[in-house]
Amino acid sequence: MEEITEEISEDDIPIRSDIKLLVVDDRDDNLLSIETILERDGYTIRKANSGRAALRTLLKEDDFTLILMDVQMPDLNGFETATLIYERDKLKHIPIIFITANDYGDESVFKGYQMGGVDYIYKPINPELLRAKVSVFVELYTKNHQLIAQEQKMAAANKQLEKEIQKKIKSEEQVNQLNKQLVEHITRLKETNEELERFAYVASHDLQEPLRKIIIFSDQISHKYKDVLDDQGKDFIHRITKASDRMRVLIKNILNFSRSAANTDSFEETDVTALIEGVLSDLEISVAQKKAVVRIDKLPILTIVPSQFRQLFQNLIINSLKFCEEGRPPEIHIYGEKNRNRNEDWYNIYVCDNGIGFEQKYADDIFTLFKRLNTYDKFEGTGIGLTICKKIVEQHSGEISAKSNLDKGATFTISLPLTTVYKADILEQKTASA
């Protein structure tokens, strides 16, 4: 065989250590020359000095990227070896570049392509041409395998997507079923709540008549038979009267609670400052008796149900007057501010006092129906007032909360979303004039 001449450039560095090439030639010097030319590109190179040696190598390893094979070899020539290689399905994907020193003519070249060859390189080999052609087929091999890998990933992804779609369809069916059940439960719950509210209203209303008779007859006994009753009898009558008064207040509050849910008053623009001043006017005697000081900052015009908000502020102010420190006049400050909450504009109204306060851990309990933190002997009440406040605020799509410490007063915060109830221009005008 003719010896291969070479000129090798040293300006390249290895880049393809994961690419395997099989070089087949019956002359060791040719194998060494090709290896020297290509090793600078970082390829992993296996060498075989005959067609049979190449076949033995391919029996052990079938992950070659490219085969460079001399055509003219003893025993098995390059074309015969290529034919045997491509008889194995695992090897059919490996491209073969034939290397030859002879120009066999178009018929022989065509035969080489028929055997599975992809290109020819003629001796003496031009190193740059060899590297360029190998690089092209390596790149094609790499792209092909990337496409195959991508196709496999896509197939796996499609399979997974099909599973997810099936799961989603099943989940949607379950969600639809649960939503249907939820709607049914909500409807039944709404009906039950309405029935309970009607029952509370009717029961409270009907209880007033027998209670009124108990109060009247107790009063008559107390006056008509005061000279006949001994001290114990008078004490019993006094207890009946006090219990009747508590029952009267309780019935009144239950009625108010029922009305707060059934109130059909429409929303209207309301000057909240004027509304609270009206509440204070109604509570004038209680405020004077307690020697309380009440400050009201300018508040905006809000679209609310006025009757419900009168009840709301009346309950909060009475609460502050009731739970005051003995010997210290109550101080109540009512003010507001606009703030940002959950990416929406809200308006907060604060009712602050200097009363006895409570432990913060009970902040949620005070809004629970009939829940009291103090005994009746010390502070009168039914445990309904703040529950009514919470219900009114929630009917305005708002929130109410409380912060406090023992002996350091309490602050009640009414938070209202301004998306539908806030008049920005009016608030800015009132703020500017404040």
PyMOL commands that set and color helices and strands:
alter all, ss='L'
color gray80, all
select helices_A, chain A and resi 28-39+51-60+78-85+89-91+106-114+127-224+231-262+272-282+284-290+306-322+360-362+365-367+385-395+418-421+424-433
alter helices_A, ss='H'
color red, helices_A
select strands_A, chain A and resi 20-24+44-48+66-70+96-100+117-122+268-271+293-296+301-304+331-341+344-353+399-404+410-417
alter strands_A, ss='S'
color yellow, strands_A
deselect
rebuild
show_as cartoon
